[in-house]
Structures are given as C-alpha cells and as structure tokens.
Amino acid sequence: MKNVLNTFKQIRQYLKPGDIIIALVWAILFFGSLWLFRPRGASGDTVCVYVDGKMPEFISLKHDTEGVINGRIGELHYNIKDGELWITHASCPQKHCIHFGRIEHPGEAVFCIPNRIVIEVVGHSESGIDAITM
C-alpha cells in the first residue's frame, strides 16, 4: 500500500493543474462520444410467426401477453413484455430457442428448428441499413 502511495506522489509531482484539466476534457469527450454514437435502433411493432413455412401469423409487441405456438413436435411458449419477446418453454430436446434471449429490433429472430417455427420482428428501421456483410 505504501508503494502505491509513493508512486502516486511521484506522478503528482510532475502533473500540473493544466494537465489534469486536459485529461478530464479528453475523458469527457471520449465517454460523451461513446454515448452519442451508441447503437440505436427502432423497436419493431410486431412479430411475424412462421410455422412449417406456412402463411405467417402476426402478433403485436405493443401489448404485454403470454402465448403458445403449436409447432411440428410440440408447443413453444413465449412472453411479450415492454416490447420484447422471449421464449419461456419449448418442447424441443435441446431448447436452443430459449437461449436466443429477448428480441425487439426489426430483423431479429428466434428459430426452433425441430418445431419448424420462426419468429421474426418486423417493422421499420431508423438506420436504413438492412445488413452488413464482410
């Protein structure tokens, strides 16, 4: 602990008040730019549910609800709250669809391959970018 205090005192000897002000201004600019340019996207309005590739069913994300989707081998239970959808229970063996987490932005999707269910958020995106490829 004494070594740390001695090192701090040695560093402080060489710093002038102007140096500290410049460091603070740079820190404020850095963290301010991170906040200003943070990724923002519009939340989707609805989710489109495809079962076995058939005509979709549309579910609104604006109303908090719970529901069940019947798939090929069983049921998929979902929750919608605060404009986000997530899977709570699945009848498939590995339950990868539960680990997708919450989806809310246009283009995000949850897939349950054994049940042949695709749930995709649809809506307009403020960024205008459809996809980024490399």
GINORLIN-V523824 format. One record per residue. RES is the residue in one letter. PSI is psi in degrees with one decimal (999 if undefined). Layout:
[[RES PSI] [RES PSI]]
This chain:
[[M -38.7] [K -34.4] [N -39.3] [V -43.6] [L -40.3] [N -41.5] [T -42.3] [F -41.5] [K -37.4] [Q -40.9] [I -41.3] [R -29.0] [Q -38.9] [Y -15.5] [L 136.4] [K 163.0] [P -34.1] [G -35.7] [D -41.3] [I -41.1] [I -43.8] [I -42.2] [A -41.2] [L -41.5] [V -43.9] [W -41.0] [A -42.3] [I -43.5] [L -41.2] [F -54.1] [F -30.1] [G -40.1] [S -34.5] [L -41.6] [W -42.6] [L -39.4] [F 22.9] [R 150.1] [P 126.7] [R 139.4] [G 155.8] [A 144.0] [S 148.0] [G 158.9] [D -39.8] [T 165.7] [V 145.9] [C 121.9] [V 118.4] [Y 129.1] [V 117.9] [D 31.4] [G 7.1] [K 172.3] [M 135.7] [P 156.8] [E 138.7] [F 133.2] [I 130.7] [S 140.1] [L -2.1] [K -18.2] [H 130.0] [D 128.2] [T 167.1] [E 149.9] [G 174.4] [V 136.3] [I 126.5] [N 122.0] [G -164.8] [R -39.7] [I 0.4] [G -155.0] [E 154.2] [L 118.1] [H 136.1] [Y 159.3] [N 145.6] [I 124.5] [K 134.8] [D 37.6] [G 11.4] [E 144.8] [L 139.8] [W 155.9] [I 131.4] [T -29.9] [H 140.3] [A 146.4] [S -5.9] [C 156.6] [P -41.9] [Q -17.9] [K 39.3] [H -31.9] [C -28.4] [I -33.8] [H -1.3] [F -26.4] [G -160.1] [R 139.7] [I 142.7] [E -19.4] [H 146.0] [P 134.3] [G -20.6] [E 146.6] [A 157.5] [V 134.2] [F 134.6] [C 95.1] [I -47.5] [P -36.6] [N -9.2] [R 48.3] [I 133.8] [V 127.3] [I 116.8] [E 136.8] [V 129.6] [V 154.6] [G -175.0] [H 147.1] [S 132.4] [E -25.7] [S -26.3] [G 1.8] [I 124.5] [D -45.9] [A 158.6] [I 127.0] [T 156.4] [M 999]]
